[in-house]
Amino acid sequence: MADPKDRIQRLLSLVPYVLRHQGATLEELCEVFGVSRHQLMRDLELIFICGQPDYTPADLIEVDFDGNRVYIRMADYFARPLRFTPAELYGLHLACSALAKLSDDKAAAPLFSAIDKITQALRQGRSSNDEIEGRMEIKPASHERAVLSELSRACEGRLVVEMEYYSYGRDELTGRRVHPLSLEFGMGHWYLRAWDERSREVRVFRVDRIKELATKAETFDPPPGEDLESSPPGPYGVVGSGGIEIKLSFSSALAGWAREQPIFTRCEEVRGRLVCTLRTENLSWLERELLSYGTEVKVISPPELKKRLRERALATLALYGDER
């Protein structure tokens, strides 16, 4: 079953969207609202029984279909634009300000225009930009951000990096000399793909586990088969084709988060849960990652991964069994 809160929010956006884009196709609406055709049809069927008191047929919203196109009538009270809450305006102001500072003058111009309008909407323009930013709690720059910046420079310049890395599987710190190939984001973390001089293989390192980092003046050539000019393979050995196909089922609590992860090649709703597909060359990283999500994610396939997770869970449970 779809999450009721998410569905209500979607319906409140769906009606005014169609009112402004009468005749929108079902495919367009599915893409805009990130739902399957089945879920969209269920939402549109629900709109049929919505309206104003006394909820007679003359007071209910009308949804008409012309082939593949959708039209909504008797809902003019939804035609006015949705209003932001003060909290949303503060967040939007801060996001525009941060992006403007990272952009050149030409790209920043429309952002500054938006900032002025947001400022006017907040307390009729009595709050200055500094006052607005002062209301937001900003976390100080983290060690990970500095490491990401340095690794980005090393990837671009093909510079050798020496680092002290914490290996989660072996619970130890090790010194590594690596040739950075790419930075990738997925499953909530940044990862570095690099040629590891010690193992003589391409390895994946989680950036927040890099404790010390030093970029050397030495340059390197990419290993055979690595084309740095094209899109490199994703983190953890994730590939677009070939490899092992993985299907995961996420609960409604994690569905929104899972949709944003670039490692998934396909996401679809199945009986109220979000089923996501990815392909990878190995299962070890995924096995460890999935255990951290508990009952919020279920492995559909392959059977090998289901077996490995079951064995890990049973071994953990045995540690806390009856010791009598």
N, C-alpha and C positions, 0 to 999 in steps of 0.2 A: 504494500500500500504506500502511495506517495505521501511524503510528509505534509500534513495539513497546512502548516504555517507557510511552507514554500509554495504550496498550491494557491493559497489565498493571495499571497504577494504576486504570483504570476497572473492570476485572474485580474487583479486590480491594475496591472500594467497592460494586460492583453486587450481589454475592452477599449481604453483610450487609444492604444496603438492602432487597432483596426478602424476606429472612428476617424483617425487622421490619415489612414491608408486604406480606404475602402477598396475592396477588390484584391487585397493582398492574397497571394497564393498560400496554400497549405505548406508548401516547401519553405517559403520565405518565413512563415510564422514559426515553423519548427526550428529553423536556423537561428532566428532572432532570440527565441526563448529557450533554446537548448533542450528541447523535448522531442520525444519520438512522435510519429504521426498518430499512433494509438493514444498517447497521453493527451495530445492536442485535441483530438476528437472528443475525448472524455471531458476536457475542460470546456469546450464549446457546447457540449450537451448540457453541462451544468449551468452555463450562462442562461439557457432557455428558461430556467425556473427562478432566475434572479430578477429583481426589479424594486419598485417602490410600494409602500403600503397603499392600498389594501391587497396587493398581490393578485388582482384579478387579471385575466388575459390582456386587458387593455393597459395594465401597469407593468407587465413583464418585458424584459429585453428581448428583441427579436434577432435571431441569427439566421441568415439566409446563405445558401450555397448556390453558386452558379458555376457548375462544373467543379473546377479546382480552386475557385476563388471564394473568399469569405466577405460577407457584408453584415454589419451590425447596425440596428436601428432601435429607436425608443430608448436611447441611453445618452441623451444629450448632456445630462448632468455629469457625465464622465469626460466630456470633450475638453474641459479646461485643463491646463497643464498641472501635473502633480507638483506639490510644493515640498521643498526640502525642509527638514527639521533643522534647528540651529546647530545640533551636533554634526549633521551631515554637511552643512555649509562650512563649518570650521574645518572639517576633514578635507573637503574639496578645496578650500582656500590653501591649506597647507600643501596638498598634493600639487596644485598648480604652481605655487611658489617654488617648491623643490625642483619641479621640472623646468621652470623658467630659468633657474640658476644654472642648470646643466645644458641649456640650449643656446644657440647663437642668437643674435639680435633679431633676425628675420623670423625664426621659429618662435621666439619668446614673445613677439608682439601680440598675437592673439591671446596668449596666456595672460599677459598683463591686463588686457582688456577684460578678460573673464574675472581676474582678481578684483578689478575695480567694481564690477557689477556685484560680485559676491560681498565685497566690503560694504557697498551701499545697502544690500539686503540685510546685513547684520547691524542691528541697532540704528537703522536709518543713516548709516555711514559715519556714526560717531566713533567707531573703533578703527584705529590705525592698523596698518599691516603689522607693526611691531607688537601692538596689543593683542592682535589675533594670534600671532605665533607664540606670544607669551602664555596664552591660555592652553597651549598644547604641550604635553609632556614628551620631550624628545630624548630618546636614549642616546647616551654618548657613543661615539664611533667605537665599534668593537674591534677586537684583534682580528676577527675573521675578515672584516671589511678591508683592513690594511693588507692582509695576506692576499685577498682576491685582487686588489689593485696591483700588487707586485707580480702575482702570477699572470695576470692579464698582460702586463708589460713583457714578461718572459715569453709568453706564448707568441706575442706579436713579433718580438725580436729574435725568437728561436734561441734563447739564452739558457744555458745550463743552470739548474737550481740545486742547491744543497739544502736539505731540510731534516728536521728531527720530527719523526712521525710516530704517533701512537697507534699501534696495531691492536684493534679491538679483539680480534680472534685470539691473539697470543698474549694479550694484556701486557705489552711491553713497548718501550720507546726504542726506535731504531733510527740510525742515520742513513739517509738515502741521497744518492745523486741521480737526478732525473732530468729528462728532456721533455718539458711541458708541451703537449700537443693541443689540448683544448680544455675549456671550462664548460661544464654542463650543470644544469639545475634540474632536479627531479626528486620526487618523494620528500620534499621539504628541506633538501640540503643541496649545497654546492659540491661538485666533485671535479677533481683534476684527473684528466687522462694524460698519462705520461709514459715515456719509455724509461724503464727502471734499469740502470746500469748493473745492479747487483743480480737481478733475476734474468736480465737480457730479454725482457718481455714488456709489452704494453700493459700497464697496470692502472687501476683506478684508485684514487686516494680521496677520502672525504676531507674537505678543506678545513672544517672546524677541528680536525684532529691533527693538523699541522701545528706543532708547538713553536718551532724556530724555523726561520727561512732566510736564505742568503742567495741572491742572484749573482752569478758569476759573469765575467766578461766573455767567457767561452761561448761560442755558438755551436750549433749542431745541425746535422741534416736529418730530415725525417726518416724513420725506418722504412724499409721496402713495403710498398702497399699502402702507405699513409699519404694521402693527398690533402695537404692542409689548405689548398685553395677551394676545395669543395666541402660540403657539410660532412663533418666527421661523424663516426658512429657515436651514439649517445653514451651516457654513463653506464657503469656496471655491465658493459658488454651488450647493451640494448641495441638491436639492429632493426632495420626496416623490413627485411625479408630474411628467410632462412632461419637458422637457429631453432629454439624451442618456443612454441606458442604457449603463452600463459593466459588463462582467463580467471579474473578475480571478481568476486561479487561484494560490493560495498554497501553498508547500511546507509540509511538516510543521513545519519550524523556525519558521515565522511564523503557522501556523494558529491557535494559541492566542491570539496577540496580535491577529490580524485579527478573531476572534470578538468581542473586546471593543470594537471601534471602532464608535461610534454612527452613523457615516455609511453603513454598509451596511444595506440594507433586507432582505437575504436572504443566508443562508449555508448551503451544503449540501456534503456530501462527495461527490466524484466521482472514482472510481478513485484513491483514496489522497491526493487533494489537496482543499483547501477552496476552493470556488468562491463568491465574494462578488459581490453586485450592488449598485450605487448608481446614482443619477441626478444629473446635473450640467448646468449651463448652459454650461460651457466646459471645455476640455481642457488649457489651458496649465498650470494649477497641478498637475494630475494627471500630466502628462508629466514635469515636473521632479521630482515626488515619487517616481514609480515608478523613475526612473533610479537613485535612491539605494539601492534594494533589490536591484539586480543580478539574479542568476538565481533569487532566491527567489520572485519573482512573475512571472506570465506574463499578458499581455493576451489574453483570448478574443475580446472584441468591444468597440468597433466597429472595423472595418478601418482607419478614419482614424487612430485612436490607435495601432494597431499599426504603420502606415506611418510616423507621426511619430517613434515610438521607434526604429524601424529606421534611419531617416535620421540621427537624432542619434547612435546607436551607431556607424554607419559613418563619420560625420564625425569622431567622437572617435578611432576606430581609425586613420583616415587620418593623424592627427597623429603617430602612433607607428609608421607604416609604414616600409618600407625607403627610406631617403633617398638611396640610391645612384642 
